[in-house]
Amino acid sequence: MTTQTQSDEVADFPRFLRTIQNEINSPVIQLYDKHIVSKYKQVILNQEQVVEGLMDQNVINGTLLMQVNLVKQEITRINYYITLYLKVRLSKVLQMARMGSNDTAKLTPEENTVFLAYSTIRNDYMTASGLTIQEKKPVNLEIKRNSSYVFVKILSPISNFKISPDDEEGFYLEKNAIYLFPYSSVAEFVNSDYLELI
């Protein structure tokens, strides 16, 4: 992949993200059509052609008409459930990518392809954005006051992390995950190998 191609992909990330979000909310999911639901869509298409052929006949009795209408209803129902399922799965894949999760064992090969593509282009975009900020507005990378909120990327796992010293229980921060915390919570880790400000 050339540098120009990578640059174009990074620059297109906002448009790519909007497309994905629109896809999740659209009535027809096209992202998986070639792989996951193509065989179902073919069955549906075949049934629709059968129905159209029957409707084109000059003579159609009441029983046949009822069967045709039942097939049409079944086609609509199957399309609805396929779409609903894909919305849920696609939302899960994108959520995993945003969280930086590597637990892809339960994803299908096609979903894993989407996950990797989305993760790669998102990480490239985040990196390029950080470099742009560093070049144009280095003041944004200065150490923040304790009252400020900062985005951090976890470089090494941190267990029992507490946002406030008064917290009774801490939680686990995964490697490569990105969080928004008060600067006071992460100040002790800033110059360590555990996290970096972004």
Backbone as ProteinMPNN parsed JSONL, in Angstrom:
{"seq_chain_A": "MTTQTQSDEVADFPRFLRTIQNEINSPVIQLYDKHIVSKYKQVILNQEQVVEGLMDQNVINGTLLMQVNLVKQEITRINYYITLYLKVRLSKVLQMARMGSNDTAKLTPEENTVFLAYSTIRNDYMTASGLTIQEKKPVNLEIKRNSSYVFVKILSPISNFKISPDDEEGFYLEKNAIYLFPYSSVAEFVNSDYLELI", "coords_chain_A": {"N_chain_A": [[0.843, -1.189, 0.0], [0.654, 2.14, -0.949], [2.06, 5.285, 0.239], [0.501, 7.454, -0.486], [-1.985, 6.244, -0.931], [-2.566, 5.323, 1.677], [-2.705, 7.79, 2.957], [-4.922, 8.901, 1.683], [-6.907, 7.134, 2.567], [-6.888, 7.637, 5.301], [-7.647, 10.318, 5.323], [-10.207, 10.011, 4.406], [-11.58, 8.941, 6.491], [-13.623, 10.188, 8.238], [-15.795, 10.324, 6.44], [-16.049, 7.641, 5.822], [-16.772, 6.663, 8.343], [-19.257, 7.937, 8.719], [-20.649, 6.706, 6.667], [-20.705, 4.041, 7.545], [-22.198, 4.378, 9.915], [-24.603, 5.299, 8.857], [-25.233, 3.047, 7.445], [-25.751, 1.194, 9.452], [-28.116, 2.211, 10.433], [-29.754, 2.091, 8.276], [-32.423, 0.72, 6.225], [-31.612, -1.389, 4.649], [-28.94, -3.555, 4.696], [-25.901, -3.452, 3.199], [-23.292, -4.105, 3.475], [-22.6, -6.733, 4.145], [-23.653, -8.222, 2.133], [-22.395, -9.638, 0.025], [-21.254, -11.826, 1.189], [-22.402, -12.955, 3.66], [-25.264, -13.025, 3.511], [-25.861, -13.606, 0.919], [-26.66, -16.093, -0.137], [-29.165, -16.439, 1.023], [-30.472, -14.238, 0.015], [-30.533, -14.973, -2.646], [-32.258, -17.177, -2.634], [-34.586, -15.875, -1.86], [-34.887, -14.147, -4.037], [-35.351, -16.025, -6.062], [-37.83, -17.06, -5.212], [-39.375, -14.761, -5.422], [-39.362, -14.426, -8.176], [-40.777, -16.688, -8.952], [-43.256, -16.07, -7.847], [-43.883, -13.746, -9.317], [-44.077, -14.902, -11.835], [-46.336, -16.527, -11.508], [-48.268, -14.585, -11.027], [-48.349, -13.355, -13.458], [-49.747, -15.058, -15.026], [-52.749, -15.629, -16.82], [-54.913, -16.969, -15.757], [-55.714, -17.49, -12.478], [-56.432, -19.098, -9.55], [-58.323, -18.849, -6.453], [-57.07, -20.263, -4.34], [-54.412, -20.509, -5.222], [-53.742, -17.829, -5.368], [-53.834, -17.157, -2.67], [-51.684, -18.689, -1.751], [-49.597, -17.411, -3.086], [-49.666, -14.877, -1.873], [-49.003, -15.604, 0.742], [-46.37, -16.475, 0.377], [-45.205, -14.046, -0.36], [-45.493, -12.607, 2.03], [-43.832, -14.146, 3.663], [-41.357, -13.739, 2.448], [-40.987, -10.998, 2.96], [-40.872, -11.098, 5.755], [-38.55, -12.678, 6.214], [-36.578, -11.064, 5.041], [-36.727, -8.884, 6.783], [-35.846, -9.994, 9.257], [-33.242, -10.782, 8.592], [-32.078, -8.293, 8.062], [-32.384, -7.052, 10.58], [-30.793, -8.717, 12.198], [-28.255, -8.321, 11.028], [-27.835, -5.629, 11.577], [-27.482, -5.657, 14.357], [-25.214, -7.335, 14.602], [-23.294, -5.9, 13.09], [-23.139, -3.534, 14.554], [-22.005, -4.557, 16.894], [-19.492, -5.452, 15.957], [-18.276, -3.018, 15.193], [-18.265, -1.702, 17.639], [-16.494, -3.303, 19.077], [-14.171, -2.782, 17.631], [-13.806, -0.055, 18.147], [-13.298, -0.152, 20.859], [-10.869, -1.318, 20.892], [-10.615, -4.034, 21.111], [-9.361, -7.392, 20.956], [-10.588, -9.765, 20.9], [-11.726, -11.726, 18.852], [-12.752, -14.19, 18.374], [-15.383, -15.085, 18.24], [-16.366, -13.963, 15.991], [-17.459, -14.112, 12.592], [-15.567, -15.116, 9.648], [-15.986, -13.121, 7.682], [-16.976, -10.991, 9.202], [-14.753, -10.564, 10.775], [-12.989, -9.609, 8.862], [-14.176, -7.14, 8.275], [-13.933, -5.995, 10.812], [-11.095, -5.831, 11.124], [-10.444, -4.141, 8.98], [-11.844, -1.801, 9.657], [-10.669, -1.229, 12.162], [-7.99, -0.772, 11.425], [-8.123, 1.477, 9.67], [-9.228, 3.296, 11.411], [-7.292, 3.51, 13.458], [-5.158, 4.513, 11.944], [-6.222, 6.968, 11.275], [-6.48, 8.173, 13.799], [-3.791, 8.316, 14.549], [-2.732, 9.968, 12.517], [-4.212, 12.282, 13.012], [-3.258, 12.96, 15.542], [-0.575, 13.562, 14.928], [-0.958, 15.766, 13.282], [-2.027, 17.61, 15.081], [0.161, 17.852, 16.763], [2.001, 19.071, 15.06], [0.727, 21.453, 14.226], [-0.55, 22.608, 16.447], [1.081, 22.511, 18.968], [0.733, 23.283, 21.586], [-1.48, 22.011, 22.518], [-0.611, 19.585, 23.352], [0.672, 19.907, 25.683], [1.338, 19.407, 29.197], [-1.534, 18.893, 31.1], [-3.613, 20.737, 33.394], [-4.651, 19.64, 36.66], [-7.436, 19.707, 36.768], [-8.32, 19.327, 34.244], [-9.588, 17.314, 31.505], [-8.304, 14.49, 29.799], [-7.428, 12.587, 26.869], [-6.266, 9.301, 26.831], [-4.029, 6.735, 25.753], [-3.656, 3.358, 26.384], [-0.664, 1.777, 27.034], [0.482, -0.358, 28.351], [-1.113, -2.959, 30.189], [-3.135, -1.977, 32.976], [-3.946, -2.725, 36.214], [-6.508, -2.561, 38.706], [-7.072, 0.202, 38.539], [-7.844, 3.438, 39.664], [-10.08, 6.094, 39.431], [-10.456, 8.129, 41.199], [-8.742, 8.74, 44.272], [-10.351, 8.129, 46.395], [-12.024, 6.119, 45.593], [-13.496, 2.941, 46.142], [-13.167, 0.556, 44.732], [-11.083, -0.488, 42.031], [-10.531, -0.656, 38.436], [-9.819, -2.604, 35.466], [-7.545, -1.68, 32.923], [-7.283, -2.111, 29.535], [-4.671, -2.984, 27.223], [-3.852, -0.826, 24.507], [-6.341, 0.332, 24.481], [-8.448, 3.267, 24.47], [-9.111, 6.015, 26.538], [-11.026, 8.524, 28.307], [-10.067, 10.594, 30.829], [-9.923, 12.4, 33.996], [-7.129, 14.567, 34.332], [-5.775, 14.428, 36.723], [-6.143, 11.803, 37.526], [-4.468, 10.276, 35.964], [-1.976, 11.341, 36.153], [0.286, 10.3, 37.527], [1.083, 8.304, 35.846], [1.949, 9.433, 33.504], [4.64, 9.885, 32.615], [5.511, 7.315, 32.273], [5.707, 3.863, 31.135], [3.167, 3.011, 30.821], [0.972, 4.434, 29.776], [-0.025, 6.901, 27.296], [-0.509, 10.349, 26.504], [-2.994, 11.519, 24.282]], "CA_chain_A": [[0.0, 0.0, 0.0], [1.488, 3.329, -1.052], [1.819, 6.336, 1.23], [-0.618, 8.253, -0.972], [-3.208, 5.484, -0.671], [-2.808, 5.38, 3.118], [-3.115, 9.156, 3.27], [-6.296, 9.068, 1.202], [-7.795, 6.381, 3.45], [-6.96, 8.36, 6.574], [-8.433, 11.532, 5.093], [-11.593, 9.624, 4.147], [-12.152, 8.257, 7.652], [-14.924, 10.714, 8.675], [-16.819, 9.911, 5.477], [-16.203, 6.202, 6.026], [-17.511, 6.469, 9.589], [-20.656, 8.316, 8.468], [-21.238, 5.661, 5.826], [-20.984, 2.892, 8.41], [-23.298, 4.723, 10.818], [-25.817, 5.307, 8.043], [-25.509, 1.661, 7.077], [-26.361, 0.537, 10.608], [-29.468, 2.72, 10.601], [-30.509, 1.997, 7.03], [-33.281, -0.472, 6.18], [-30.954, -2.465, 3.908], [-27.513, -3.671, 4.987], [-25.201, -3.903, 1.996], [-21.903, -4.43, 3.795], [-22.389, -8.175, 4.212], [-24.443, -8.891, 1.101], [-21.624, -10.531, -0.838], [-20.758, -12.996, 1.904], [-23.212, -13.602, 4.691], [-26.669, -13.247, 3.187], [-26.06, -13.75, -0.527], [-27.421, -17.314, -0.449], [-30.555, -16.206, 1.404], [-31.032, -13.291, -0.947], [-30.783, -15.709, -3.892], [-33.485, -17.951, -2.413], [-35.691, -14.917, -1.875], [-35.04, -13.701, -5.421], [-35.989, -17.125, -6.799], [-39.236, -17.109, -4.82], [-40.043, -13.593, -5.993], [-39.554, -14.687, -9.602], [-41.871, -17.653, -9.044], [-44.485, -15.33, -7.562], [-44.168, -12.887, -10.462], [-44.52, -15.771, -12.923], [-47.715, -16.933, -11.239], [-49.15, -13.423, -11.151], [-48.443, -13.008, -14.876], [-50.674, -15.969, -15.698], [-54.089, -15.059, -16.993], [-55.864, -17.673, -14.899], [-55.171, -17.789, -11.153], [-57.576, -19.35, -8.674], [-58.236, -18.273, -5.114], [-56.082, -20.992, -3.534], [-53.087, -20.133, -5.698], [-53.528, -16.433, -4.978], [-53.534, -17.169, -1.239], [-50.317, -19.19, -1.609], [-48.705, -16.344, -3.549], [-49.627, -13.841, -0.829], [-48.256, -16.151, 1.876], [-44.953, -16.44, 0.011], [-44.787, -12.638, -0.287], [-45.355, -12.263, 3.449], [-42.66, -14.847, 4.177], [-40.196, -13.035, 1.906], [-40.863, -9.756, 3.734], [-40.462, -11.449, 7.123], [-37.154, -13.124, 6.189], [-35.762, -9.869, 4.792], [-36.723, -8.08, 8.01], [-34.997, -10.626, 10.27], [-31.85, -10.702, 8.137], [-31.645, -6.911, 8.27], [-32.285, -6.822, 12.024], [-29.627, -9.467, 12.67], [-27.037, -7.681, 10.552], [-27.655, -4.375, 12.318], [-26.938, -5.994, 15.677], [-23.854, -7.85, 14.432], [-22.414, -4.833, 12.625], [-22.928, -2.647, 15.703], [-21.072, -5.237, 17.806], [-18.167, -5.444, 15.334], [-17.719, -1.668, 15.262], [-18.01, -1.403, 19.048], [-15.257, -4.006, 19.427], [-13.057, -2.065, 17.002], [-13.609, 1.208, 18.873], [-12.758, -0.464, 22.185], [-9.537, -1.896, 20.739], [-10.658, -5.436, 21.533], [-8.778, -8.389, 20.058], [-11.326, -11.005, 21.118], [-12.519, -11.889, 17.628], [-13.006, -15.626, 18.187], [-16.792, -15.341, 17.952], [-16.742, -13.304, 14.743], [-17.305, -14.898, 11.371], [-14.435, -14.598, 8.853], [-16.363, -11.875, 7.021], [-17.031, -9.957, 10.235], [-13.373, -10.294, 11.168], [-12.437, -8.758, 7.804], [-14.71, -5.796, 8.513], [-13.327, -5.539, 12.064], [-9.701, -5.458, 10.879], [-10.41, -2.976, 8.087], [-12.292, -0.637, 10.419], [-9.651, -0.943, 13.182], [-6.803, -0.218, 10.771], [-8.353, 2.83, 9.166], [-9.468, 4.154, 12.573], [-5.999, 3.759, 14.102], [-4.4, 5.409, 11.064], [-6.812, 8.304, 11.395], [-6.124, 8.71, 15.115], [-2.36, 8.638, 14.508], [-2.547, 11.141, 11.655], [-4.779, 13.442, 13.708], [-2.313, 13.327, 16.601], [0.59, 14.208, 14.311], [-1.391, 17.086, 12.81], [-2.115, 18.47, 16.266], [1.522, 18.084, 17.243], [2.671, 19.998, 14.149], [0.057, 22.75, 14.098], [-0.921, 23.176, 17.745], [1.794, 21.749, 20.006], [0.276, 23.668, 22.918], [-2.496, 21.047, 22.933], [0.04, 18.401, 23.902], [1.326, 20.238, 26.946], [0.747, 18.785, 30.382], [-2.778, 19.555, 31.495], [-3.833, 20.947, 34.825], [-5.367, 18.519, 37.267], [-8.881, 19.801, 36.576], [-8.631, 19.067, 32.838], [-9.786, 15.938, 31.054], [-7.383, 14.149, 28.714], [-7.532, 11.267, 26.258], [-5.039, 8.524, 27.014], [-3.962, 5.41, 25.136], [-2.987, 2.449, 27.307], [0.463, 1.078, 26.408], [0.617, -1.618, 29.092], [-2.3, -3.141, 31.029], [-3.098, -1.443, 34.343], [-4.996, -3.333, 37.027], [-6.965, -1.824, 39.885], [-6.956, 1.644, 38.292], [-8.89, 4.214, 40.333], [-10.201, 7.459, 38.914], [-10.254, 8.987, 42.365], [-8.147, 7.988, 45.392], [-11.407, 7.734, 47.325], [-12.785, 4.987, 45.059], [-13.289, 1.693, 46.87], [-12.695, -0.486, 43.825], [-10.517, -0.048, 40.766], [-10.887, -1.506, 37.308], [-8.709, -3.02, 34.604], [-7.4, -0.947, 31.665], [-6.675, -2.987, 28.533], [-3.656, -2.432, 26.321], [-4.3, -0.212, 23.252], [-7.638, 0.99, 24.632], [-8.383, 4.726, 24.606], [-10.05, 6.462, 27.564], [-11.056, 9.937, 28.688], [-9.968, 10.652, 32.283], [-9.358, 13.634, 34.563], [-5.666, 14.48, 34.3], [-5.294, 14.052, 38.056], [-6.196, 10.344, 37.662], [-3.407, 9.614, 35.194], [-0.739, 12.124, 36.263], [1.423, 9.481, 37.962], [1.469, 7.38, 34.773], [2.257, 10.178, 32.282], [6.025, 9.673, 32.179], [5.833, 5.893, 32.42], [5.438, 3.055, 29.942], [1.822, 2.469, 30.934], [0.01, 5.13, 28.922], [0.44, 8.135, 26.669], [-1.561, 11.312, 26.217], [-3.249, 11.683, 22.848]], "C_chain_A": [[0.884, 1.247, 0.0], [1.127, 4.337, 0.013], [0.625, 7.18, 0.827], [-1.948, 7.556, -0.692], [-3.557, 5.517, 0.808], [-3.318, 6.754, 3.514], [-4.559, 9.398, 2.859], [-7.281, 8.354, 2.117], [-7.974, 7.094, 4.782], [-7.833, 9.593, 6.424], [-9.91, 11.202, 4.913], [-12.282, 9.019, 5.365], [-13.49, 8.846, 8.108], [-16.066, 10.296, 7.742], [-17.105, 8.415, 5.626], [-17.051, 5.925, 7.272], [-18.987, 6.816, 9.404], [-21.364, 7.251, 7.634], [-21.617, 4.447, 6.661], [-22.175, 3.179, 9.322], [-24.624, 4.752, 10.067], [-26.231, 3.884, 7.686], [-26.206, 0.929, 8.219], [-27.828, 0.938, 10.739], [-30.32, 2.599, 9.349], [-31.358, 0.733, 7.019], [-32.643, -1.65, 5.456], [-29.467, -2.443, 4.221], [-26.813, -4.236, 3.759], [-23.798, -4.415, 2.305], [-21.623, -5.928, 3.73], [-23.027, -8.929, 3.05], [-23.656, -9.934, 0.318], [-21.275, -11.84, -0.143], [-21.835, -13.692, 2.738], [-24.621, -13.94, 4.218], [-26.915, -13.472, 1.709], [-26.904, -14.982, -0.86], [-28.896, -17.149, -0.081], [-31.23, -15.259, 0.412], [-31.358, -13.996, -2.267], [-32.059, -16.534, -3.786], [-34.698, -17.036, -2.496], [-35.967, -14.445, -3.301], [-35.739, -14.769, -6.257], [-37.478, -17.197, -6.492], [-40.015, -15.932, -5.41], [-40.31, -13.794, -7.48], [-40.685, -15.688, -9.829], [-43.206, -16.948, -8.852], [-44.874, -14.46, -8.751], [-44.677, -13.705, -11.643], [-45.958, -16.21, -12.745], [-48.684, -15.776, -11.443], [-49.34, -13.019, -12.614], [-49.412, -13.914, -15.628], [-52.069, -15.353, -15.749], [-55.096, -15.687, -16.036], [-55.179, -17.991, -13.573], [-56.346, -17.961, -10.197], [-57.319, -18.799, -7.276], [-57.185, -18.935, -4.243], [-54.664, -20.59, -3.914], [-52.749, -18.701, -5.298], [-53.168, -16.342, -3.494], [-52.098, -17.656, -0.998], [-49.294, -18.129, -2.014], [-48.556, -15.275, -2.473], [-48.865, -14.32, 0.404], [-46.753, -16.131, 1.602], [-44.421, -15.015, 0.098], [-44.573, -12.208, 1.16], [-44.102, -12.901, 4.048], [-41.373, -14.171, 3.702], [-39.943, -11.756, 2.699], [-40.341, -10.039, 5.138], [-38.983, -11.849, 7.161], [-36.222, -11.938, 5.974], [-35.634, -9.015, 6.047], [-35.77, -8.678, 9.047], [-33.527, -10.61, 9.876], [-31.298, -9.311, 8.41], [-31.435, -6.614, 9.748], [-31.039, -7.498, 12.596], [-28.336, -8.76, 12.275], [-26.78, -6.359, 11.252], [-26.996, -4.646, 13.665], [-25.488, -6.457, 15.557], [-22.881, -6.749, 14.025], [-22.126, -3.848, 13.752], [-21.908, -3.251, 16.665], [-19.645, -5.195, 17.255], [-17.517, -4.074, 15.478], [-17.426, -1.259, 16.701], [-16.715, -2.072, 19.503], [-14.044, -3.277, 18.857], [-12.76, -0.771, 17.743], [-12.976, 0.969, 20.237], [-11.343, -1.037, 22.103], [-9.477, -3.351, 21.152], [-10.009, -6.334, 20.487], [-9.484, -9.738, 20.176], [-12.273, -11.239, 19.94], [-12.902, -13.346, 17.369], [-14.449, -15.909, 17.781], [-17.276, -14.652, 16.678], [-16.599, -14.278, 13.577], [-16.105, -14.355, 10.596], [-14.752, -13.267, 8.174], [-16.416, -10.724, 8.018], [-15.63, -9.587, 10.696], [-12.683, -9.403, 10.139], [-12.887, -7.315, 7.99], [-14.068, -5.186, 9.754], [-11.902, -5.043, 11.833], [-9.602, -4.214, 10.006], [-10.787, -1.707, 8.847], [-11.245, -0.243, 11.463], [-8.438, -0.263, 12.568], [-7.017, 1.223, 10.352], [-8.611, 3.799, 10.323], [-8.154, 4.498, 13.273], [-5.137, 4.698, 13.272], [-4.906, 6.841, 11.194], [-6.426, 8.955, 12.724], [-4.657, 9.133, 15.142], [-2.112, 9.897, 13.698], [-3.083, 12.402, 12.322], [-3.843, 13.917, 14.807], [-1.094, 14.036, 16.054], [0.25, 15.605, 13.819], [-1.466, 18.066, 13.971], [-0.721, 18.832, 16.755], [2.244, 19.115, 16.373], [2.059, 21.397, 14.198], [-0.228, 23.418, 15.441], [-0.229, 22.407, 18.865], [1.347, 22.096, 21.418], [-0.759, 22.675, 23.44], [-1.897, 19.8, 23.565], [0.758, 18.675, 25.213], [0.618, 19.549, 28.102], [-0.457, 19.596, 30.854], [-2.81, 19.767, 33.01], [-4.712, 19.824, 35.358], [-6.871, 18.547, 37.029], [-9.295, 19.466, 35.142], [-8.879, 17.583, 32.592], [-8.879, 15.678, 29.859], [-7.726, 12.767, 28.157], [-6.199, 10.555, 26.44], [-5.157, 7.199, 26.272], [-3.124, 4.52, 26.042], [-1.904, 1.663, 26.559], [0.721, -0.277, 27.055], [-0.601, -1.754, 29.999], [-2.095, -2.586, 32.445], [-4.247, -2.081, 35.111], [-5.294, -2.451, 38.234], [-6.772, -0.311, 39.726], [-8.136, 2.363, 38.945], [-8.895, 5.632, 39.788], [-9.951, 8.455, 40.032], [-9.636, 8.155, 43.487], [-9.189, 7.481, 46.38], [-12.216, 6.533, 46.837], [-12.455, 3.711, 45.829], [-12.701, 0.607, 45.976], [-12.131, 0.138, 42.556], [-10.984, -0.945, 39.636], [-9.682, -1.685, 36.396], [-8.708, -2.214, 33.307], [-6.645, -1.826, 30.672], [-5.657, -2.254, 27.677], [-4.306, -1.977, 25.011], [-5.68, 0.434, 23.335], [-7.432, 2.494, 24.825], [-9.478, 5.164, 25.573], [-9.982, 7.976, 27.72], [-11.107, 9.986, 30.212], [-9.606, 12.063, 32.729], [-7.836, 13.49, 34.606], [-5.115, 14.016, 35.646], [-5.263, 12.533, 38.243], [-5.013, 9.654, 37.009], [-2.05, 10.289, 35.34], [0.466, 11.259, 36.618], [1.919, 8.533, 36.87], [2.011, 8.09, 33.533], [3.66, 9.903, 31.766], [6.47, 8.222, 32.343], [5.539, 5.173, 31.104], [4.015, 2.51, 29.933], [0.816, 3.139, 30.006], [0.66, 6.347, 28.296], [-0.753, 9.046, 26.438], [-1.747, 11.414, 24.713], [-4.168, 12.878, 22.615]], "O_chain_A": [[1.761, 1.39, 0.852], [0.056, 4.275, 0.617], [-0.175, 7.58, 1.673], [-2.915, 8.19, -0.27], [-4.719, 5.716, 1.163], [-4.251, 6.873, 4.309], [-5.327, 10.022, 3.591], [-8.353, 8.879, 2.417], [-9.078, 7.147, 5.325], [-8.661, 9.886, 7.287], [-10.772, 12.02, 5.233], [-13.445, 8.626, 5.284], [-14.425, 8.082, 8.349], [-17.16, 9.959, 8.196], [-18.256, 7.983, 5.565], [-17.931, 5.066, 7.257], [-19.865, 6.088, 9.868], [-22.531, 6.937, 7.869], [-22.705, 3.892, 6.511], [-23.056, 2.335, 9.485], [-25.645, 4.287, 10.575], [-27.417, 3.561, 7.631], [-27.13, 0.146, 7.996], [-28.676, 0.124, 11.104], [-31.494, 2.97, 9.363], [-31.048, -0.225, 7.727], [-33.078, -2.789, 5.625], [-28.807, -1.421, 4.032], [-27.093, -5.356, 3.33], [-23.186, -5.089, 1.475], [-20.542, -6.347, 3.314], [-22.947, -10.156, 2.995], [-24.186, -10.994, -0.016], [-21.028, -12.85, -0.803], [-22.132, -14.869, 2.535], [-25.121, -15.031, 4.496], [-28.068, -13.524, 1.281], [-27.756, -14.936, -1.747], [-29.774, -17.653, -0.781], [-32.383, -15.446, 0.025], [-32.34, -13.658, -2.928], [-32.85, -16.589, -4.728], [-35.706, -17.372, -3.118], [-37.119, -14.352, -3.725], [-36.615, -14.457, -7.064], [-38.296, -17.373, -7.395], [-41.158, -16.081, -5.84], [-41.353, -13.386, -7.989], [-41.458, -15.557, -10.778], [-44.163, -17.188, -9.588], [-46.037, -14.429, -9.153], [-45.58, -13.28, -12.363], [-46.719, -16.263, -13.711], [-49.783, -15.959, -11.966], [-50.353, -12.419, -12.973], [-49.849, -13.585, -16.732], [-52.495, -14.652, -14.831], [-56.017, -15.021, -15.563], [-54.166, -18.69, -13.554], [-57.167, -17.055, -10.056], [-56.218, -18.34, -6.97], [-56.483, -18.258, -3.491], [-53.819, -20.36, -3.049], [-51.612, -18.399, -4.936], [-52.308, -15.552, -3.105], [-51.384, -17.113, -0.155], [-48.259, -17.971, -1.367], [-47.447, -14.822, -2.193], [-48.16, -13.537, 1.041], [-45.959, -15.809, 2.485], [-43.309, -14.797, 0.577], [-43.596, -11.529, 1.477], [-43.396, -12.276, 4.84], [-40.415, -14.045, 4.464], [-38.804, -11.469, 3.067], [-39.482, -9.32, 5.65], [-38.246, -11.408, 8.043], [-35.197, -11.819, 6.644], [-34.562, -8.485, 6.34], [-34.976, -7.955, 9.648], [-32.658, -10.443, 10.732], [-30.189, -9.163, 8.925], [-30.437, -6.003, 10.13], [-30.317, -6.899, 13.393], [-27.427, -8.617, 13.093], [-25.628, -6.002, 11.496], [-26.063, -3.947, 14.062], [-24.63, -6.019, 16.324], [-21.772, -6.671, 14.552], [-20.997, -3.378, 13.892], [-21.048, -2.543, 17.19], [-18.699, -4.934, 17.998], [-16.346, -3.975, 15.842], [-16.453, -0.551, 16.959], [-15.928, -1.469, 20.234], [-13.012, -3.168, 19.518], [-11.596, -0.424, 17.948], [-12.202, 1.798, 20.717], [-10.69, -1.223, 23.13], [-8.41, -3.854, 21.505], [-10.095, -6.073, 19.287], [-9.028, -10.734, 19.615], [-13.472, -10.977, 20.033], [-13.329, -13.692, 16.267], [-14.71, -16.868, 17.056], [-18.451, -14.744, 16.325], [-15.731, -15.15, 13.58], [-15.665, -13.236, 10.863], [-13.896, -12.387, 8.097], [-15.961, -9.618, 7.726], [-15.354, -8.42, 10.976], [-11.882, -8.541, 10.501], [-12.088, -6.385, 7.879], [-13.703, -4.01, 9.758], [-11.54, -3.96, 12.291], [-8.776, -3.336, 10.259], [-10.138, -0.67, 8.705], [-10.96, 0.943, 11.635], [-7.916, 0.706, 13.12], [-6.194, 2.091, 10.643], [-8.262, 4.977, 10.24], [-7.93, 5.651, 13.64], [-4.465, 5.574, 13.815], [-4.128, 7.794, 11.219], [-6.087, 10.137, 12.77], [-4.319, 10.181, 15.692], [-1.377, 10.787, 14.126], [-2.48, 13.469, 12.211], [-3.65, 15.118, 14.993], [-0.622, 15.006, 16.646], [1.065, 16.522, 13.922], [-1.026, 19.21, 13.86], [-0.456, 19.978, 17.117], [3.007, 19.936, 16.882], [2.775, 22.399, 14.211], [-0.157, 24.641, 15.561], [-0.895, 21.716, 19.636], [1.55, 21.313, 22.346], [-0.908, 22.508, 24.65], [-2.598, 19.044, 24.238], [1.379, 17.781, 25.787], [-0.546, 19.161, 27.998], [-0.394, 20.818, 30.986], [-2.138, 19.08, 33.779], [-5.418, 19.151, 34.607], [-7.517, 17.501, 37.086], [-10.485, 19.334, 34.856], [-8.445, 16.722, 33.357], [-8.707, 16.547, 29.004], [-8.24, 11.901, 28.866], [-5.137, 11.139, 26.228], [-6.238, 6.618, 26.175], [-2.012, 4.885, 26.424], [-2.189, 0.974, 25.579], [1.128, -1.226, 26.386], [-1.078, -0.751, 30.531], [-1.017, -2.713, 33.026], [-5.401, -1.983, 34.694], [-4.442, -1.701, 38.708], [-6.36, 0.371, 40.665], [-9.286, 1.948, 38.797], [-7.855, 6.283, 39.695], [-9.316, 9.49, 39.833], [-9.974, 6.981, 43.637], [-8.945, 6.524, 47.114], [-13.016, 5.984, 47.595], [-11.294, 3.433, 46.129], [-11.844, -0.165, 46.406], [-12.63, 1.153, 42.069], [-11.747, -1.886, 39.855], [-8.666, -1.006, 36.538], [-9.747, -2.076, 32.661], [-5.513, -2.238, 30.928], [-5.774, -1.052, 27.439], [-5.189, -2.647, 24.476], [-6.142, 1.024, 22.358], [-6.378, 2.933, 25.285], [-10.628, 4.744, 25.451], [-9.011, 8.617, 27.319], [-12.054, 9.492, 30.825], [-9.05, 12.839, 31.952], [-7.32, 12.408, 34.886], [-4.115, 13.301, 35.704], [-4.459, 12.023, 39.023], [-4.598, 8.578, 37.439], [-1.076, 9.86, 34.721], [1.551, 11.458, 36.072], [3.034, 8.018, 36.949], [2.483, 7.433, 32.605], [3.835, 9.706, 30.563], [7.654, 7.94, 32.526], [5.173, 5.79, 30.103], [3.691, 1.64, 29.125], [-0.095, 2.482, 29.503], [1.742, 6.774, 28.699], [-1.869, 8.58, 26.205], [-0.776, 11.397, 23.957], [-4.503, 13.185, 21.471]]}, "name": "protein", "num_of_chains": 1, "seq": "MTTQTQSDEVADFPRFLRTIQNEINSPVIQLYDKHIVSKYKQVILNQEQVVEGLMDQNVINGTLLMQVNLVKQEITRINYYITLYLKVRLSKVLQMARMGSNDTAKLTPEENTVFLAYSTIRNDYMTASGLTIQEKKPVNLEIKRNSSYVFVKILSPISNFKISPDDEEGFYLEKNAIYLFPYSSVAEFVNSDYLELI"}
